[in-house]
C-alpha cells in the first residue's frame, strides 16, 4: 500500500475497498458495481492477503448462489417453493398500499410484485421507499397466502443505508487537496498517477452533476475515454439513457398514471450518444429547455419541480481543429437541438478530446471509497451551496451575462463540494475552481457565437481580484493557434474575403487566382464555376478589362488568361457575392504583387464600379476577427455603420487591438 492507501484505511475503515478486487470479480458478474463493492467492503476490509483471498471467495460464492439473474427468475421461484426458504440478492422497492394498509415490495430481477413487507423492516431501511435498494433477503413460500405466497423472512441492505456526514467532514482535514482529488479518482476506478493535472480536473468535473442540483453539462470527445462510466457504474442515483430515444412521459411526467418521470426519481439523467437523441413527442425538446432553465416544467394544469441534473455525452468524429475552423463544437447534436436557446442552458462543456483513451494502466489497483458510500455523500452535498465563495475574493468581468454568472457559480460550487466538503478552501483553491469554471462556460459561449452570431459576441470572460483590482482573462485552448487567415504574405492573386454563403451564414473564403499567357479568358474551377458566382465573376472581369489601365499601365488583360479557384474555409456554402475581391485578386495577379498579410476584404461592386455597403457589418467583422484577420478592407459606404459595432470587438484583450481599418473611396 502507498501512503494514500494507508491513510484511507486508517481514517475510513470499512468504507474503502481495493479496486483491483472489483475488477477481478466484476468481469464475471453482472451485479452493479456499488453492490459488489459493498460486499467486498464487508468481507475484504483487510490488508492480510490470506484473509483477503478468503473474503474474495466468499463474495464470489454469495453472488453465485444468491444473485438472481432475470433469465433465471422462474428457476429461483421454484427453489423457494421446493425448499420452503431461500436467500437471494435482488433490488427491492417498497410502496405503501394505503387501501390495504400494508407495505408491499417489488423484486426487480425476480419479477415478483405485491410481497408483504414488515413495517419494522421499512422503518429501519427508509430507502426502500425512495427508489429501492439492493438487499440480501430470505424468502419463504406459503401457498395460498395473501397478498402473495412469497413472504420476506429477513432483509439486509447491501447498499449504504446512511452516511455519517460529520465523520466524513471531520476526516477530510487529514488529506491535502491533491490527496483528496486522487482519492476521488481512485474511488471511480482510475489511477491518478497516470493522468495529467488538467485531465484530473476534467474527470472531477464529470462528478459535479452528482453533487449539484439542476446542473447541465455536456462532454463530447473521442471514443474509449470513459465519458459515460461515472453515470452508469459509480452511482445508483444516476441513470444513463443509451441510444438517446425517450418520451416526455418517461423523462418528465406521465399524464395517464400521474407519475413523475426520471427527473424526479434520479439525481442525474445522462444521455449517451447525443447524436441519437430523439423525442417521440413534438414538444419534448421545448419541455427540456424549460426544465434546464428553471428546474421545473408544466404538464397539464400543474407546474412540477425536480432536481435532477442533465448530462449529454457523445462522440466527435472529426478532428477538433477541423471543427473549430469550419463549424462548431456542438455539431454532433441532432439538428433539432442545434438551437442557441437550448445550448445557452448548459453550465459547462467538458473537452473530452483532452482526456486520453483509457488503457489498462489507467485503472487503479489501489484503495478507494466504496462507490455507494461515495454516491451517498455526494448526494448529501446536493443540500449545500458553495457558489457564493467567489464573492470573498473575486468579481466576475463585465462580459458575463446572467446565465454565464449562474453557470460559473454552479460549477465553482460543485468543484468545491467535491474537493472541500468541509468548506476548508483557500483563496487559491477558489481561484483554481473559478478559472476552470469560466473556461468550461466560455467554451459553450464560443459555440453560441458561431451559431447565433453577434447576439453572443461577449465571450471574453474574466475575473477581478478584489485585493489587487487586477483583471485576469480566461481563454479556451482550442481557440488559439487555429487561424484560417494565414499570418504570412500570400502568393500574388491570392486573398481572403468575407461573404454570406448558404443559409445566410457568414463565412471566410479564399480566392486563388493565377495569371498565365492567353487572350483574356477566366477559367473557373470548383465552387468558382457555380451559377451563383456567375454574375459576380463577369462583373469583376469586365470591369477589370475596362479599367486596368487606371490601375497600372503595365497591365494588359487581353494578353493573359486567369485560372480562378474559390475555397470555402468554413463550410458555409457558395457565396452570393465576390466581385470586389475578385477584382483586387485580378489586379494582384497581373502586377505580381501580394496583398497585405492577414487582410480580409468586404463588400461587393456593381458593373459601374460602385461599392455596395456590407450587409450585417458587425457579424462580418466578428467572423473576420475570429478567423485571424488583422486588417480589413471596407467600402466607404459602410463607414456609417461603424458606430453600431460593439466596441468590445476592437478593445477586447486580444490581437484585435492591432486591427487596421482601411476605408475605400466610393469608386474602385
Secondary structure, DSSP 8 states (H G I E B T S, - for coil): --HHHHHHHHHSTTSEEEHHHHHHHHTT--S-HHHHHHHHHHH---S-HHHHHHHHHHHHHHHHHHB--GGGHHHHHHHHHHHSEEEEEEEEEEEEETTTTEEEEEETTTTEEEEEE-HHHHHH-GGGGTT-EEEEEEEEE-TT-SS-SEEEEEEEESS-S---HHHHHHHHTTS-HHHHHHHHHHHTTB-GGGS-HHHHHHHHHTTHHHHSTT-EEEEEE-SSS-TTHIIIII-TTEEEESSSEE-HHHHTEETTTTEE-HHHH-SEEEESSGGG-EESSTTHHHHHHHHHHHSEEEETTEEEE---EEEEEEE--S-HHHHHHHS-TTTTS-GGG--HHHHTT--EEEEGGGS----GGGB--SEEE-HHHHHHHHHHHTT---GGGGGGTEEE-TT--HHHHHHHHHHHHHHHHHH-TTS---HHHHHHHHHHHHHHHHHHHHHHHHHHGGGG-----EEEETTT--EEE---GGGTT--SS-SS---TTEEEEEEE-GGG-EEEEEEEEEEEESSS-EEEEEGGGSGGGHHHHHHHHHHHHHHHHHH-TT--GGGEEEEEEEEESSS--S-S--HHHHHHHHHHHHHT----TTEEE--EE-TTSBEE--TTHHHHHHHHHHTT--EEEEEGGGGGGGGGS-THHHHSSSGGGG-EEEEE-SB-
